[in-house]
Amino acid sequence: MNRKYRKVIIAGNWKMNMLPSKVKRYVEELRGAMPKFKTCNIVLCVPFPMIPNLRKATRDSRIAVGAQNVNEHEKGAYTGEVSISMLEDLNVKYVIVGHSERRQYFGETDFTVNAKVKSLLDAGIVPIICVGESLEQREFDLTMEHISYQIKAALHGLAPEQVRKCVVAYEPIWAIGTGRTATSEQAQEVCEHIRAIIRRGYGARVARSVSILYGGSMNSQNSAELLSMPDIDGGLIGGASLDPAEFARIIEATDQE
């Protein structure tokens, strides 16, 4: 982490879990377990039906409300989709785009990711851009090429001041929900590469201001070591974020010099 130049962010991704009726209790438990002093920015990215309850429960707290997806179009005949203006109206501050599960199950591409990033930035909402390689790509030594392509596609057409407002999350697909975790050295190597790609495209000042998160089975046992890496500025937490006490321990792990 490098607090001098960029934000430290711990973001929870509940995926398709939890219930709206349980949000208030969760937030109460999380707020009771969190460090009393601010160590990082905290985000909860939740399913759409839970956003109103989360917004109410987190009022007057330092927890920001996030969504897990959005449609790139402003409005129209897109049954089942949610627009950016709808999220704006609910005071959503962050949105995950390009998660591997969205790519795998719902056909999201690097080009739709780019369209969503542009629309979110226009609305003043922070995109959390997910990138990551499969096990086969890693075994074929294609990790860096694949990550480079994803980053360049996601940021295509953005001005440097727009890139500074983005957050990138490196989530190796082979470590999501499997219990497997990249070593801190493996994660740092890719996050350093991500920053280098941004530096080559947008300059050093922009690159050092972009927060890069690690996802992929981060938990309270490995978070401190991962967060000690110079180019890992936080985490996008899946299953571990469903337990408020566990999530709070990960937040506490950001209290590093």
Summary of the structure (lengths in Angstrom):
residues: 257
radius of gyration: 17.0
end to end distance: 8.9
largest distance: 50.4
contacts: 858
relative contact order: 0.17
helix: 45%
strand: 15%
